[in-house]
Amino acid sequence: MIRYHLLTLIEQKSFDDGRKITLKDVALETDIHRATLSRMINSHQCNITTDTIDRLCNYFNVPVEKLIEHVPEK
């Protein structure tokens, strides 16, 4: 299973920037649909393109492994 750490990154950026970052803010800055971001946070079965991953890594200024984690299935 793939786990996305989008919510953690949003919370960290909010803290670092000293202001509340919303999904709408991320969507506007990255040109990623808000519904896609919401699915990343709320669904374990969400397929995301490498372009989306790249945009988010650039927005948060993090490597891929900070955004995505592989969790082996039991």
C-alpha positions as CSV (number, residue, x, y, z in Angstrom):
1,M,0.0,0.0,0.0
2,I,1.1,3.5,-0.7
3,R,0.6,6.1,2.1
4,Y,0.7,9.8,1.3
5,H,1.9,12.3,3.9
6,L,0.2,15.3,2.4
7,L,-1.7,16.3,5.5
8,T,1.6,16.3,7.5
9,L,3.3,18.4,4.9
10,I,0.5,20.9,4.9
11,E,0.6,21.2,8.7
12,Q,4.4,21.6,8.6
13,K,4.2,24.3,5.9
14,S,1.5,26.1,7.9
15,F,3.7,26.1,10.9
16,D,6.8,27.2,9.0
17,D,4.9,30.0,7.1
18,G,3.1,31.2,10.2
19,R,-0.3,30.9,8.5
20,K,-3.0,28.3,7.8
21,I,-2.4,26.5,4.5
22,T,-5.6,25.0,3.1
23,L,-6.1,22.4,0.4
24,K,-7.4,25.2,-1.8
25,D,-4.1,27.1,-1.3
26,V,-2.2,24.0,-2.4
27,A,-4.5,23.4,-5.3
28,L,-4.1,27.0,-6.6
29,E,-0.3,27.0,-6.2
30,T,0.3,23.5,-7.8
31,D,-2.6,23.5,-10.3
32,I,-3.7,20.1,-8.9
33,H,-7.5,19.7,-8.5
34,R,-8.6,20.0,-4.9
35,A,-10.5,16.7,-5.2
36,T,-7.3,14.9,-6.1
37,L,-5.6,16.4,-3.0
38,S,-8.6,15.4,-0.8
39,R,-8.4,11.8,-2.2
40,M,-4.8,11.6,-1.3
41,I,-5.6,12.5,2.3
42,N,-8.7,10.4,2.7
43,S,-8.3,7.3,0.5
44,H,-5.9,4.4,0.6
45,Q,-6.7,3.5,-3.0
46,C,-5.7,6.7,-4.7
47,N,-3.8,6.6,-8.0
48,I,-1.6,9.7,-8.5
49,T,0.5,10.6,-11.5
50,T,4.2,11.3,-11.3
51,D,3.5,14.8,-12.5
52,T,1.3,15.4,-9.4
53,I,4.0,13.9,-7.2
54,D,6.6,16.2,-8.8
55,R,4.4,19.3,-8.3
56,L,3.8,18.5,-4.7
57,C,7.5,17.8,-4.0
58,N,8.3,21.2,-5.6
59,Y,5.6,23.0,-3.7
60,F,6.7,21.6,-0.3
61,N,10.4,21.6,-1.3
62,V,10.8,17.9,-0.1
63,P,12.1,14.7,-1.7
64,V,9.6,12.1,-2.8
65,E,10.2,9.9,0.3
66,K,8.7,12.8,2.5
67,L,5.5,12.7,0.5
68,I,5.1,9.0,-0.2
69,E,5.7,5.9,1.9
70,H,5.4,2.3,0.9
71,V,3.8,0.2,3.6
72,P,4.1,-3.6,3.0
73,E,0.8,-5.5,3.1
74,K,0.4,-8.0,5.8
